[in-house]
Amino acid sequence: MPALSSDRPQSDPREDLFGHAPFARSLANALARNRRPDGLVAALYGPWGAGKSTVLAFVQHYLSELSGEERPIVVNFNPWWFSGQDGLAMTFLGQLQAALPDNYRSFKEIGKTLSEYSDALGAAAAWAGTATGHPWVSTVTRLTKGFFKRKPKDVPALKRAVSAILNKRAQRIVVIVDDIDRLVPDEVRQLFTVIKALADFPFVTYLLAFDRDVVKGAIENQTGMPGGAYLEKIIQVPFELPPVPLATLHRALFKELDLLIEGTKAGRFDSHYWTNVFYAGLSALVRVPRDVVRLVNTLSVTYPAVRDEVNVTDFIAIEAIRVFLPPVYQRIRDGKEHFCGYGPIREGSDKVEEQVFHEVWLSQIPEPIRTSTKEMLQRIFSRLESVWSNMHYTAASEMGWRRAYRVCAPSLFDIYFRLSLPAGVVSASDVEDMLRRACDASAFGTRMVELSQVHDESGISKARGMLERLMDYVDSGIGESAIRPIVDAFLQVGDDLLRPEDGRVGSFDIGNEVRVVRLAYHLVRRLPEGQRPPLLLRAFEQGRALYCMS
């Protein structure tokens, strides 16, 4: 099964799915080569889901591979765990000290000047020590919070003390700050205030990752200033995350889907149909790496439960609609009669009503992907071709849909949305088992009688469902060698299948006796004319299903 996990970045470049590693290596080298003592603030811009966190993880990996003076100390800081400017500031200093190696003991000397404030932090200090794995962080963080209660003139003194220690050591520290675009607007402003005013230390490089448009909007919301100009005053070195080429994105998706369908029965995947559906509209729904992760994670949970009962392509497409276009998914799920089957839609008011219904959900799709999604859904639900064109299908078409386990077959539609097989419903395994028994009249007949004693939620027996499903295989799927045994079996046990609960429902329904006769008739028709009379005569002479014979 796929190993992707929601919102968890990759950390090993050897497992790079989306081609981020080369860019991350270049970025890491650029940071490591910086020999200037001045502090530096770099930014990695990219939209949500584009892979910023993965790039940061790869950067950290490449930095860790450096040796000697080139290898910086790396500090990871997630500001959205904390709130308030004082909280951000004290936690930053705590995280910084927690990451420093033992030979930076001199950094702890700062705490000596703040000892009078040792009771300021309370419970938060204990939490900080536990969270970082360094109990002494509690002391530093507690002292730092106390410091912020002092007069503003103490801030420059603290900065000078910290700067002196860092200048003496002259080793690069890289502070990686992710998820800035998850903060609320006020916290975004606070974070940049802390970085600019408190943490402007020598030999410290900040690598900030965020969606530039989101953060610009947050700054403008809080300050009234142009967000772009504000960022330019803080960010000295901006980097744009290169977009993942669609071909790379698709390869990553295909790789994960290959793992997903391992164990799926042979013949269930039609590569030609998949290609048509994918390039018709599914590909347009997967635009950034996070889309691949979300879809594959969803499928890894839902697909195994119905693996043997659904068409692989249809199921992937329906789940993609659920993940990326929830309102459309709900329309499909609740509007079965508008999407399934082959019934003709007459010109005039009927067709207008259908078009109005479908235009509602179509209008809820973002305009850039509206046309492609419409085309994809027309391929999945053939009935839609009757709504928007003059294409029509027949009962034979529906038989083919059932054989291919398509979602547009009314009898299979619910499985795609309930993600389970309702009790008493004929499964794909049931049909396959029956086809394996087809050359043995006794085994075939015994199983049909057993199915007549199992009922679905409405009380209808599985025998009725099996007779209907077997009609899908009368033209192909049942070998000639199985025709005689099946006919013999029906004329032996046919009357045992005529359960009252399977009788006619309304004027237009048919009973199991008709289903038995239709199956036998269509199978016998496949034989050469000279073989038909002796086969039927023998079956009648040995049979006991008098009602089905009449």
C-alpha positions as CSV (number, residue, x, y, z in Angstrom):
1,M,0.0,0.0,0.0
2,P,1.1,3.6,-0.5
3,A,3.2,5.1,2.3
4,L,2.2,8.8,1.9
5,S,0.9,10.5,5.0
6,S,-1.2,13.7,5.2
7,D,0.8,16.9,5.6
8,R,3.9,15.0,6.5
9,P,6.8,16.2,4.4
10,Q,9.4,13.8,2.9
11,S,12.7,14.0,4.7
12,D,15.0,11.8,2.7
13,P,15.9,13.1,-0.8
14,R,16.4,9.5,-2.0
15,E,12.6,9.2,-1.7
16,D,11.9,12.4,-3.6
17,L,8.7,12.0,-5.5
18,F,8.3,15.4,-6.9
19,G,11.8,16.5,-8.0
20,H,12.3,18.9,-5.0
21,A,15.8,17.5,-4.1
22,P,18.0,19.3,-6.7
23,F,16.5,22.7,-5.7
24,A,16.8,21.9,-2.0
25,R,20.5,21.0,-2.5
26,S,21.2,24.3,-4.3
27,L,19.4,26.2,-1.6
28,A,21.3,24.4,1.2
29,N,24.6,25.2,-0.6
30,A,23.7,28.9,-1.0
31,L,23.0,29.1,2.8
32,A,26.2,27.3,3.7
33,R,28.4,29.4,1.5
34,N,27.4,32.6,3.2
35,R,30.4,33.7,5.2
36,R,29.3,37.3,6.1
37,P,28.9,37.8,9.8
38,D,25.7,39.8,9.4
39,G,22.4,38.2,10.1
40,L,20.4,37.2,7.0
41,V,16.7,36.6,6.4
42,A,15.8,34.4,3.4
43,A,12.4,33.3,2.4
44,L,11.0,30.4,0.4
45,Y,7.8,31.4,-1.3
46,G,5.3,28.9,-2.6
47,P,1.5,28.2,-2.5
48,W,-0.1,25.8,0.0
49,G,0.5,22.2,-0.9
50,A,3.4,22.9,-3.3
51,G,6.0,21.1,-1.1
52,K,7.7,23.9,0.9
53,S,7.9,21.7,4.0
54,T,9.5,18.9,2.0
55,V,12.1,21.3,0.6
56,L,12.9,22.6,4.1
57,A,13.4,19.0,5.3
58,F,15.7,18.3,2.3
59,V,17.6,21.5,3.0
60,Q,18.2,20.4,6.5
61,H,19.3,16.9,5.3
62,Y,21.9,18.4,2.9
63,L,23.1,20.9,5.6
64,S,23.6,17.9,8.0
65,E,25.9,16.2,5.4
66,L,28.3,19.1,5.4
67,S,31.5,18.8,7.5
68,G,33.7,21.2,9.4
69,E,33.1,24.9,9.4
70,E,30.7,24.6,6.5
71,R,28.1,22.7,8.6
72,P,25.8,25.1,10.4
73,I,23.8,24.5,13.5
74,V,20.1,24.1,12.5
75,V,17.3,25.3,14.7
76,N,13.7,24.4,13.8
77,F,11.0,26.8,15.0
78,N,7.3,26.4,14.5
79,P,5.7,29.7,15.6
80,W,2.1,28.5,15.3
81,W,2.5,26.4,18.5
82,F,2.6,29.7,20.4
83,S,0.8,33.0,20.6
84,G,1.6,36.5,21.7
85,Q,4.7,38.4,20.9
86,D,6.3,37.7,24.3
87,G,5.6,34.0,23.9
88,L,7.1,33.9,20.4
89,A,10.2,35.8,21.6
90,M,10.9,33.7,24.7
91,T,10.2,30.5,22.9
92,F,12.5,31.4,20.0
93,L,15.4,32.0,22.4
94,G,14.6,28.8,24.2
95,Q,14.6,26.8,21.0
96,L,17.8,28.5,19.9
97,Q,19.6,27.5,23.1
98,A,18.2,24.0,23.0
99,A,19.7,23.4,19.6
100,L,23.2,24.7,20.6
101,P,25.9,22.0,21.2
102,D,27.6,21.7,24.6
103,N,30.6,23.9,23.6
104,Y,28.1,26.8,23.5
105,R,27.9,26.8,27.3
106,S,28.9,30.5,27.3
107,F,25.4,31.2,25.8
108,K,24.0,30.3,29.2
109,E,25.8,33.2,30.8
110,I,23.0,35.4,29.6
111,G,20.8,33.7,32.2
112,K,23.0,35.0,35.0
113,T,21.9,38.5,34.3
114,L,18.2,37.5,34.5
115,S,18.2,35.4,37.6
116,E,16.0,37.8,39.6
117,Y,13.1,36.8,37.3
118,S,13.3,33.0,37.8
119,D,9.7,32.7,39.0
120,A,8.1,34.4,36.0
121,L,7.4,31.5,33.7
122,G,5.5,29.0,35.8
123,A,3.9,26.1,34.1
124,A,4.9,27.2,30.6
125,A,8.6,26.8,31.5
126,A,8.1,23.2,32.6
127,W,6.3,22.5,29.3
128,A,9.1,24.1,27.3
129,G,11.7,21.9,29.0
130,T,9.6,18.7,28.3
131,A,8.8,19.6,24.7
132,T,12.4,20.3,23.7
133,G,14.0,17.4,25.7
134,H,16.3,19.9,27.5
135,P,15.1,20.6,31.0
136,W,17.4,23.7,31.3
137,V,15.4,25.3,28.5
138,S,12.8,25.9,31.1
139,T,15.2,28.1,33.1
140,V,16.3,30.1,30.0
141,T,12.8,30.5,28.8
142,R,11.6,31.5,32.3
143,L,14.3,34.1,32.6
144,T,13.6,35.4,29.1
145,K,10.0,36.0,29.9
146,G,11.0,37.9,33.0
147,F,13.3,40.0,30.9
148,F,10.4,41.2,28.9
149,K,8.9,42.7,32.0
150,R,11.9,45.0,32.4
151,K,12.3,48.4,30.8
152,P,12.8,48.7,27.1
153,K,16.4,49.9,27.6
154,D,17.3,46.3,28.7
155,V,16.5,44.9,25.2
156,P,19.6,46.4,23.5
157,A,21.7,45.1,26.4
158,L,20.4,41.6,25.9
159,K,21.0,41.8,22.2
160,R,24.6,43.0,22.7
161,A,25.3,40.1,25.1
162,V,23.9,37.5,22.7
163,S,25.7,39.1,19.8
164,A,29.0,39.1,21.6
165,I,28.8,35.4,22.2
166,L,27.8,34.6,18.6
167,N,30.5,36.8,17.2
168,K,33.1,35.0,19.4
169,R,32.0,31.6,18.1
170,A,31.6,32.7,14.5
171,Q,29.6,29.7,13.5
172,R,26.6,29.9,11.2
173,I,23.2,29.1,12.7
174,V,20.3,28.4,10.3
175,V,16.9,29.0,11.8
176,I,14.2,27.3,9.8
177,V,10.7,28.7,10.3
178,D,7.8,26.9,8.6
179,D,4.0,27.2,8.5
180,I,4.0,31.0,8.9
181,D,1.0,31.1,6.6
182,R,-1.0,29.1,9.2
183,L,-0.8,31.9,11.7
184,V,-3.7,34.3,12.2
185,P,-2.9,37.8,10.9
186,D,-1.9,39.2,14.3
187,E,0.5,36.4,14.9
188,V,2.1,36.9,11.5
189,R,2.8,40.5,12.4
190,Q,4.2,39.5,15.8
191,L,6.5,36.9,14.3
192,F,8.1,39.4,11.8
193,T,8.4,41.9,14.6
194,V,10.3,39.3,16.7
195,I,12.6,38.4,13.8
196,K,13.3,42.0,12.9
197,A,13.7,43.5,16.3
198,L,14.8,40.8,18.7
199,A,16.5,38.0,16.7
200,D,18.7,40.1,14.4
201,F,21.8,38.3,15.6
202,P,25.2,37.9,13.8
203,F,25.9,34.6,12.0
204,V,22.2,33.7,12.2
205,T,20.4,33.0,9.0
206,Y,16.6,32.6,8.9
207,L,14.9,30.5,6.3
208,L,11.2,31.4,6.3
209,A,8.7,29.4,4.3
210,F,5.2,30.7,3.5
211,D,2.7,31.5,0.8
212,R,3.6,35.1,-0.1
213,D,0.1,36.1,-1.0
214,V,-1.4,34.8,2.3
215,V,1.2,36.6,4.4
216,K,1.0,39.8,2.4
217,G,-2.7,39.8,3.0
218,A,-2.2,39.2,6.7
219,I,0.2,42.0,7.1
220,E,-2.0,44.4,5.2
221,N,-4.9,43.3,7.4
222,Q,-2.9,44.1,10.5
223,T,-0.8,47.2,9.6
224,G,-2.6,48.8,6.7
225,M,0.8,48.9,4.9
226,P,1.4,47.3,1.5
227,G,2.3,43.7,2.4
228,G,4.9,43.4,-0.4
229,A,6.8,46.5,0.7
230,Y,6.7,45.3,4.3
231,L,8.2,41.9,3.4
232,E,10.9,43.6,1.2
233,K,12.2,45.4,4.3
234,I,12.7,42.1,6.2
235,I,13.5,39.5,3.5
236,Q,16.9,40.0,2.0
237,V,17.1,36.9,-0.1
238,P,13.8,35.6,-1.6
239,F,13.5,32.2,-3.3
240,E,10.5,31.0,-5.3
241,L,9.7,27.3,-5.0
242,P,9.9,26.0,-8.6
243,P,6.5,24.5,-9.6
244,V,6.5,20.7,-10.0
245,P,6.2,19.8,-13.7
246,L,2.8,18.2,-14.4
247,A,4.6,15.2,-15.9
248,T,6.6,14.7,-12.6
249,L,3.4,15.1,-10.6
250,H,1.6,12.6,-12.7
251,R,4.4,10.1,-12.4
252,A,4.3,10.4,-8.6
253,L,0.6,9.8,-8.6
254,F,0.8,6.8,-11.0
255,K,3.5,5.3,-8.8
256,E,1.4,5.5,-5.7
257,L,-1.7,4.2,-7.5
258,D,0.2,1.2,-8.8
259,L,0.9,0.3,-5.1
260,L,-2.7,1.0,-4.2
261,I,-4.2,-1.5,-6.7
262,E,-1.8,-4.3,-5.9
263,G,-4.0,-7.4,-5.3
264,T,-6.8,-6.2,-7.5
265,K,-8.1,-9.0,-9.6
266,A,-6.8,-9.3,-13.2
267,G,-9.0,-7.7,-15.8
268,R,-10.4,-5.1,-13.4
269,F,-8.2,-2.3,-14.7
270,D,-8.8,-1.0,-18.3
271,S,-5.8,1.1,-19.2
272,H,-7.5,2.6,-22.2
273,Y,-10.5,3.7,-20.1
274,W,-8.2,5.1,-17.4
275,T,-6.3,7.1,-20.0
276,N,-9.5,8.7,-21.3
277,V,-10.9,9.5,-17.8
278,F,-7.6,10.8,-16.5
279,Y,-6.8,13.2,-19.3
280,A,-10.4,14.2,-19.7
281,G,-10.6,15.8,-16.3
282,L,-9.0,13.9,-13.4
283,S,-5.5,15.3,-14.2
284,A,-6.9,18.8,-13.9
285,L,-7.8,18.1,-10.2
286,V,-4.3,17.2,-9.2
287,R,-2.1,20.3,-9.5
288,V,0.3,20.3,-6.5
289,P,2.1,17.6,-4.5
290,R,-0.4,17.9,-1.6
291,D,-3.2,16.9,-4.0
292,V,-1.4,13.6,-4.7
293,V,-1.0,13.0,-1.0
294,R,-4.6,13.8,-0.2
295,L,-6.0,11.6,-2.9
296,V,-3.8,8.6,-2.3
297,N,-4.3,8.8,1.4
298,T,-8.0,8.8,0.9
299,L,-7.9,5.9,-1.5
300,S,-5.6,3.9,0.8
301,V,-8.5,3.9,3.3
302,T,-11.5,3.5,1.1
303,Y,-10.4,1.3,-1.8
304,P,-9.5,-1.9,0.1
305,A,-13.0,-2.2,1.4
306,V,-14.6,-2.4,-2.0
307,R,-11.6,-3.5,-4.2
308,D,-13.5,-6.5,-5.6
309,E,-16.7,-4.7,-6.3
310,V,-15.8,-1.6,-8.2
311,N,-14.2,-0.4,-11.4
312,V,-10.8,0.9,-10.5
313,T,-10.9,4.0,-12.7
314,D,-14.4,5.0,-11.7
315,F,-13.6,4.6,-8.0
316,I,-10.5,6.8,-8.2
317,A,-12.4,9.4,-10.1
318,I,-15.4,9.4,-7.7
319,E,-13.0,9.7,-4.7
320,A,-11.1,12.5,-6.4
321,I,-14.5,14.4,-6.8
322,R,-15.1,13.7,-3.1
323,V,-11.7,15.1,-2.1
324,F,-11.5,18.1,-4.4
325,L,-15.1,19.0,-5.2
326,P,-17.3,18.0,-2.2
327,P,-20.5,19.8,-3.3
328,V,-20.4,18.0,-6.7
329,Y,-19.8,14.7,-4.9
330,Q,-22.9,15.3,-2.7
331,R,-25.0,16.1,-5.8
332,I,-24.0,12.8,-7.4
333,R,-24.5,10.8,-4.3
334,D,-27.9,12.1,-3.7
335,G,-29.0,12.2,-7.3
336,K,-28.6,8.6,-8.4
337,E,-31.6,8.7,-10.8
338,H,-30.0,11.7,-12.6
339,F,-26.6,10.0,-13.2
340,C,-27.3,6.3,-13.6
341,G,-28.9,4.0,-16.1
342,Y,-29.6,4.4,-19.8
343,G,-33.3,5.5,-19.9
344,P,-33.9,7.9,-22.8
345,I,-34.5,11.6,-22.0
346,R,-37.2,12.9,-24.2
347,E,-36.8,16.2,-26.0
348,G,-38.8,19.0,-24.5
349,S,-39.6,19.6,-20.8
350,D,-37.9,16.4,-19.6
351,K,-34.6,17.3,-21.1
352,V,-34.8,20.9,-20.0
353,E,-35.5,19.8,-16.4
354,E,-32.5,17.4,-16.5
355,Q,-30.3,20.2,-17.9
356,V,-31.3,22.6,-15.2
357,F,-30.5,20.0,-12.5
358,H,-27.1,19.4,-13.9
359,E,-26.3,23.0,-14.5
360,V,-26.6,23.7,-10.8
361,W,-23.8,21.4,-9.7
362,L,-21.8,22.3,-12.8
363,S,-21.9,26.0,-11.8
364,Q,-20.3,25.1,-8.4
365,I,-17.1,23.9,-10.1
366,P,-14.3,26.5,-10.4
367,E,-14.4,27.9,-13.9
368,P,-10.8,26.8,-14.8
369,I,-11.7,23.1,-14.4
370,R,-15.4,23.3,-15.2
371,T,-15.2,22.1,-18.8
372,S,-12.7,19.3,-18.0
373,T,-14.7,18.0,-15.0
374,K,-17.9,18.0,-17.1
375,E,-16.1,15.9,-19.8
376,M,-14.8,13.5,-17.2
377,L,-18.2,13.0,-15.7
378,Q,-19.7,12.4,-19.1
379,R,-17.2,9.5,-19.6
380,I,-18.1,8.1,-16.1
381,F,-21.8,8.6,-16.3
382,S,-23.0,7.8,-19.8
383,R,-26.4,9.1,-19.1
384,L,-25.0,12.7,-19.1
385,E,-24.3,12.3,-22.8
386,S,-28.1,12.1,-23.2
387,V,-28.5,15.2,-21.2
388,W,-26.0,17.4,-23.1
389,S,-26.2,15.6,-26.5
390,N,-28.2,13.2,-28.5
391,M,-26.2,10.1,-27.5
392,H,-28.3,7.3,-26.1
393,Y,-27.7,3.8,-24.7
394,T,-29.7,0.6,-24.3
395,A,-30.2,-2.3,-21.9
396,A,-27.3,-4.1,-23.6
397,S,-25.1,-1.1,-22.6
398,E,-26.1,-1.4,-19.0
399,M,-25.2,-5.1,-19.0
400,G,-21.8,-4.1,-20.2
401,W,-21.5,-1.5,-17.4
402,R,-22.4,-4.2,-14.8
403,R,-19.8,-6.6,-16.2
404,A,-17.2,-3.8,-15.9
405,Y,-18.4,-2.9,-12.4
406,R,-19.0,0.7,-13.5
407,V,-20.6,3.3,-11.2
408,C,-23.1,4.2,-13.9
409,A,-24.8,0.8,-13.4
410,P,-27.7,1.5,-11.0
411,S,-27.2,-1.8,-9.2
412,L,-23.6,-0.9,-8.4
413,F,-23.9,2.8,-7.8
414,D,-24.5,2.6,-4.0
415,I,-21.3,0.6,-3.4
416,Y,-19.2,3.6,-4.5
417,F,-20.8,5.8,-1.9
418,R,-21.6,3.5,1.0
419,L,-18.0,2.1,0.7
420,S,-19.3,-1.3,1.5
421,L,-21.5,-4.0,0.0
422,P,-25.1,-4.0,1.4
423,A,-26.2,-7.3,3.1
424,G,-27.8,-9.7,0.7
425,V,-26.5,-8.0,-2.5
426,V,-24.8,-10.2,-5.1
427,S,-21.1,-9.4,-5.0
428,A,-18.5,-9.8,-7.7
429,S,-17.1,-12.7,-5.8
430,D,-20.5,-14.4,-5.9
431,V,-20.7,-14.0,-9.6
432,E,-17.2,-15.3,-10.2
433,D,-17.9,-18.3,-7.9
434,M,-21.1,-19.1,-9.9
435,L,-19.2,-18.9,-13.2
436,R,-16.6,-21.3,-11.8
437,R,-19.5,-23.8,-11.1
438,A,-21.0,-23.4,-14.5
439,C,-19.7,-26.6,-15.9
440,D,-21.1,-28.7,-13.0
441,A,-24.9,-28.9,-13.1
442,S,-25.1,-30.2,-9.5
443,A,-22.8,-27.6,-8.0
444,F,-24.4,-24.8,-10.1
445,G,-28.0,-25.8,-9.1
446,T,-27.1,-26.3,-5.4
447,R,-25.6,-22.8,-5.2
448,M,-28.6,-21.2,-6.8
449,V,-30.9,-22.8,-4.2
450,E,-28.6,-21.6,-1.4
451,L,-28.7,-18.0,-2.8
452,S,-32.5,-18.2,-2.9
453,Q,-32.5,-18.5,0.9
454,V,-30.4,-15.3,1.5
455,H,-32.1,-11.9,1.3
456,D,-31.2,-8.3,1.0
457,E,-32.5,-5.4,3.1
458,S,-35.7,-5.3,1.1
459,G,-36.4,-9.0,1.4
460,I,-35.4,-9.9,-2.2
461,S,-33.3,-13.1,-2.4
462,K,-29.8,-13.2,-3.9
463,A,-31.1,-15.7,-6.4
464,R,-33.0,-12.9,-8.2
465,G,-29.9,-10.8,-8.2
466,M,-27.7,-13.6,-9.4
467,L,-30.1,-14.4,-12.3
468,E,-30.0,-10.8,-13.3
469,R,-26.2,-10.6,-13.1
470,L,-25.8,-13.8,-15.1
471,M,-27.7,-12.2,-18.0
472,D,-24.6,-9.9,-18.4
473,Y,-22.6,-13.0,-19.4
474,V,-24.9,-14.9,-21.8
475,D,-23.2,-13.5,-24.9
476,S,-19.7,-14.0,-23.6
477,G,-18.2,-14.9,-20.3
478,I,-20.0,-18.3,-20.2
479,G,-18.2,-20.9,-22.3
480,E,-20.1,-23.2,-24.7
481,S,-19.1,-26.2,-22.5
482,A,-21.1,-24.7,-19.6
483,I,-24.4,-24.2,-21.6
484,R,-25.7,-27.8,-21.2
485,P,-24.9,-28.0,-17.4
486,I,-26.6,-24.6,-16.7
487,V,-29.7,-25.6,-18.7
488,D,-29.8,-28.9,-16.9
489,A,-29.5,-27.2,-13.5
490,F,-32.2,-24.7,-14.2
491,L,-34.7,-27.4,-15.3
492,Q,-33.8,-29.4,-12.1
493,V,-34.0,-26.6,-9.5
494,G,-35.8,-23.8,-11.4
495,D,-39.0,-24.1,-9.4
496,D,-37.1,-23.9,-6.1
497,L,-36.0,-20.4,-7.1
498,L,-39.6,-19.1,-7.5
499,R,-39.7,-17.4,-4.1
500,P,-42.8,-15.2,-3.3
501,E,-40.5,-12.4,-2.2
502,D,-38.9,-12.4,-5.7
503,G,-42.3,-12.2,-7.5
504,R,-43.5,-9.3,-9.6
505,V,-43.4,-5.9,-8.0
506,G,-46.0,-3.8,-9.9
507,S,-47.2,-4.4,-13.4
508,F,-43.9,-4.1,-15.2
509,D,-41.7,-6.4,-13.1
510,I,-41.0,-10.0,-14.0
511,G,-40.6,-13.1,-11.8
512,N,-37.7,-15.5,-11.5
513,E,-39.5,-18.0,-13.8
514,V,-39.0,-15.5,-16.6
515,R,-35.4,-14.8,-15.6
516,V,-34.6,-18.6,-15.7
517,V,-36.2,-19.1,-19.1
518,R,-34.5,-16.0,-20.6
519,L,-31.1,-17.2,-19.4
520,A,-31.7,-20.7,-20.8
521,Y,-33.1,-19.3,-24.1
522,H,-30.1,-17.0,-24.8
523,L,-27.6,-19.6,-23.9
524,V,-29.2,-22.3,-26.1
525,R,-29.3,-19.8,-29.0
526,R,-25.5,-19.7,-29.0
527,L,-25.4,-23.4,-30.0
528,P,-25.6,-24.6,-33.6
529,E,-29.2,-25.3,-34.5
530,G,-28.6,-29.1,-34.8
531,Q,-27.5,-29.3,-31.2
532,R,-30.4,-27.4,-29.6
533,P,-33.3,-30.0,-29.8
534,P,-31.4,-33.0,-28.3
535,L,-30.0,-30.7,-25.5
536,L,-33.5,-29.5,-24.6
537,L,-35.1,-32.9,-24.9
538,R,-32.6,-34.5,-22.5
539,A,-33.0,-31.6,-20.1
540,F,-36.8,-31.9,-20.1
541,E,-36.8,-35.7,-19.7
542,Q,-34.5,-35.5,-16.6
543,G,-35.7,-32.2,-15.2
544,R,-38.3,-31.7,-12.4
545,A,-38.9,-27.9,-12.6
546,L,-42.4,-28.3,-14.1
547,Y,-43.4,-24.7,-13.8
548,C,-40.3,-23.4,-15.5
549,M,-40.8,-26.0,-18.3
550,S,-44.3,-24.9,-19.1
